[in-house]
Amino acid sequence: MKNIVIIGGSKGIGNAILLQQLKNNIVYNISRNAPEITHANLKHFTVDVLQDALPEIEVIDTLIYCPGSINLKPIGSLSIEDFRNDFEINVIGAVKSIQKYLPVLKKGTNPSIILFSTVAAKLGMPFHASIATAKAGVEGLVKSLGAELASVVRINAIAPTITETSLSANILRNDRMKENMIERHPMKGYLKPEEVANMANFLISEDAKSISGQVFEMDYGIVTFKI
Ligand SMILES: NC(=O)c1ccc[n+]([C@@H]2O[C@H](COP(=O)([O-])OP(=O)(O)OC[C@H]3O[C@@H](n4cnc5c(N)ncnc54)[C@H](OP(=O)(O)O)[C@@H]3O)[C@@H](O)[C@H]2O)c1
């Protein structure tokens, strides 16, 4: 039984991870709202990761940081504040969580960290300047910390394409937009949060003990293929 800290398990990808992991592990969820589910293996802390102190947790094997943003605007409409906000929630929140829990995590079993990037960090897409910049920061963190913590703690990122969560609700707000999104991807699809949770499940497992410092594109081909 692992002790898993999820920052952002109340909804979206983090919630899909939480629901999978609860069956066999202790899950500590940290978010501003509680997850809908209650379970003997779940402990929730109502915390804003940017504003509040993070709770003390005594045993941790896995840390998963999910908060992120999709703030798509032309460069002329993006304020400096937009860039700062995207950097804060995507990078600084992750750094704060890692710094807080690393001493405990280092004593864990097969300890590892999962962060989230996006396909837009690799594939140039119009209007993604702010989020692509922030997620490039996440990918840099994964590379650097992967090396720094190499013999002790593994750290990897998942870089999903569009995933059906509340974060992307505006981009997938009607059937026509959903069909267009499927068509844009060479492998004809986009992600459900459970698919991303399956990847996280593998990356935190013993089967992934050789893997650190990597960014995994889950892209339905949009970064990888030109057809
Ligand atoms: N969805 C996509 O299409 C997509 C595509 C590429 C990359 N990603 C990345 O994947 C990750 C997960 O995305 P998602 O779609 O699952 O997002 P989501 O549905 O918005 O869920 C984000 C989670 O983070 C929590 N959270 C947000 N701000 C917080 C704060 N200040 N303090 C504490 N908790 C906070 C939210 O809970 P509360 O609101 O309860 O605090 C929620 O549980 C993000 O990093 C995102 O950038 C998503």
The ligand as an SDF file (V2000), in Angstrom:
LIG
                    3D

 48 52  0  0  0  0  0  0  0  0999 V2000
   -7.3170   19.3320  -19.6440 N   0  0  0  0  0  0  0  0  0  0  0  0
   -6.4870   19.4910  -20.6700 C   0  0  0  0  0  0  0  0  0  0  0  0
   -6.9020   19.5810  -21.8470 O   0  0  0  0  0  0  0  0  0  0  0  0
   -4.9960   19.5460  -20.4370 C   0  0  0  0  0  0  0  0  0  0  0  0
   -4.1550   19.5480  -21.5820 C   0  0  0  0  0  0  0  0  0  0  0  0
   -2.7900   19.6350  -21.3850 C   0  0  0  0  0  0  0  0  0  0  0  0
   -2.2670   19.7010  -20.1070 C   0  0  0  0  0  0  0  0  0  0  0  0
   -3.1120   19.6780  -19.0210 N   0  0  0  0  0  0  0  0  0  0  0  0
   -2.5140   19.7660  -17.6950 C   0  0  0  0  0  0  0  0  0  0  0  0
   -2.9130   18.6780  -16.8930 O   0  0  0  0  0  0  0  0  0  0  0  0
   -3.0180   19.0960  -15.5310 C   0  0  0  0  0  0  0  0  0  0  0  0
   -4.3880   18.7090  -14.9760 C   0  0  0  0  0  0  0  0  0  0  0  0
   -5.3780   19.3600  -15.7580 O   0  0  0  0  0  0  0  0  0  0  0  0
   -6.9450   19.1490  -15.5380 P   0  0  0  0  0  0  0  0  0  0  0  0
   -7.5790   19.3510  -16.8520 O   0  0  0  0  0  0  0  0  0  0  0  0
   -7.2020   17.9110  -14.7610 O   0  0  0  0  0  0  0  0  0  0  0  0
   -7.2670   20.4330  -14.6280 O   0  0  0  0  0  0  0  0  0  0  0  0
   -8.5600   20.7280  -13.7230 P   0  0  0  0  0  0  0  0  0  0  0  0
   -9.7320   19.9100  -14.1680 O   0  0  0  0  0  0  0  0  0  0  0  0
   -8.6780   22.2170  -13.6770 O   0  0  0  0  0  0  0  0  0  0  0  0
   -8.1150   20.2100  -12.2710 O   0  0  0  0  0  0  0  0  0  0  0  0
   -7.0930   20.8830  -11.5820 C   0  0  0  0  0  0  0  0  0  0  0  0
   -7.0190   20.4120  -10.1480 C   0  0  0  0  0  0  0  0  0  0  0  0
   -6.0890   21.2570   -9.4560 O   0  0  0  0  0  0  0  0  0  0  0  0
   -6.7330   21.8550   -8.3370 C   0  0  0  0  0  0  0  0  0  0  0  0
   -6.2420   23.2060   -8.1560 N   0  0  0  0  0  0  0  0  0  0  0  0
   -6.2500   24.2310   -9.0510 C   0  0  0  0  0  0  0  0  0  0  0  0
   -5.7510   25.3360   -8.5030 N   0  0  0  0  0  0  0  0  0  0  0  0
   -5.4240   25.0210   -7.2230 C   0  0  0  0  0  0  0  0  0  0  0  0
   -4.8770   25.7450   -6.1440 C   0  0  0  0  0  0  0  0  0  0  0  0
   -4.5640   27.0500   -6.2500 N   0  0  0  0  0  0  0  0  0  0  0  0
   -4.6630   25.1170   -4.9600 N   0  0  0  0  0  0  0  0  0  0  0  0
   -4.9950   23.8090   -4.8270 C   0  0  0  0  0  0  0  0  0  0  0  0
   -5.5220   23.0650   -5.8150 N   0  0  0  0  0  0  0  0  0  0  0  0
   -5.7240   23.6680   -7.0030 C   0  0  0  0  0  0  0  0  0  0  0  0
   -8.2200   21.8340   -8.6720 C   0  0  0  0  0  0  0  0  0  0  0  0
   -8.9840   21.7460   -7.4840 O   0  0  0  0  0  0  0  0  0  0  0  0
   -9.7720   22.9580   -6.7840 P   0  0  0  0  0  0  0  0  0  0  0  0
  -10.3820   23.7750   -7.8780 O   0  0  0  0  0  0  0  0  0  0  0  0
  -10.7460   22.2210   -5.9280 O   0  0  0  0  0  0  0  0  0  0  0  0
   -8.7400   23.6890   -6.0070 O   0  0  0  0  0  0  0  0  0  0  0  0
   -8.3370   20.4960   -9.4160 C   0  0  0  0  0  0  0  0  0  0  0  0
   -8.4520   19.4380   -8.5010 O   0  0  0  0  0  0  0  0  0  0  0  0
   -2.7670   20.6170  -15.5370 C   0  0  0  0  0  0  0  0  0  0  0  0
   -1.4430   20.8650  -15.1460 O   0  0  0  0  0  0  0  0  0  0  0  0
   -2.9870   21.0220  -16.9730 C   0  0  0  0  0  0  0  0  0  0  0  0
   -2.2190   22.1540  -17.3380 O   0  0  0  0  0  0  0  0  0  0  0  0
   -4.4570   19.5860  -19.1710 C   0  0  0  0  0  0  0  0  0  0  0  0
  1  2  1  0
  2  3  2  0
  2  4  1  0
  4  5  1  0
  4 48  2  0
  5  6  2  0
  6  7  1  0
  7  8  2  0
  8  9  1  0
  8 48  1  0
  9 10  1  0
  9 46  1  0
 10 11  1  0
 11 12  1  0
 11 44  1  0
 12 13  1  0
 13 14  1  0
 14 15  2  0
 14 16  1  0
 14 17  1  0
 17 18  1  0
 18 19  2  0
 18 20  1  0
 18 21  1  0
 21 22  1  0
 22 23  1  0
 23 24  1  0
 23 42  1  0
 24 25  1  0
 25 26  1  0
 25 36  1  0
 26 27  1  0
 26 35  1  0
 27 28  2  0
 28 29  1  0
 29 30  1  0
 29 35  2  0
 30 31  1  0
 30 32  2  0
 32 33  1  0
 33 34  2  0
 34 35  1  0
 36 37  1  0
 36 42  1  0
 37 38  1  0
 38 39  2  0
 38 40  1  0
 38 41  1  0
 42 43  1  0
 44 45  1  0
 44 46  1  0
 46 47  1  0
M  CHG  2   8   1  16  -1
M  END
$$$$
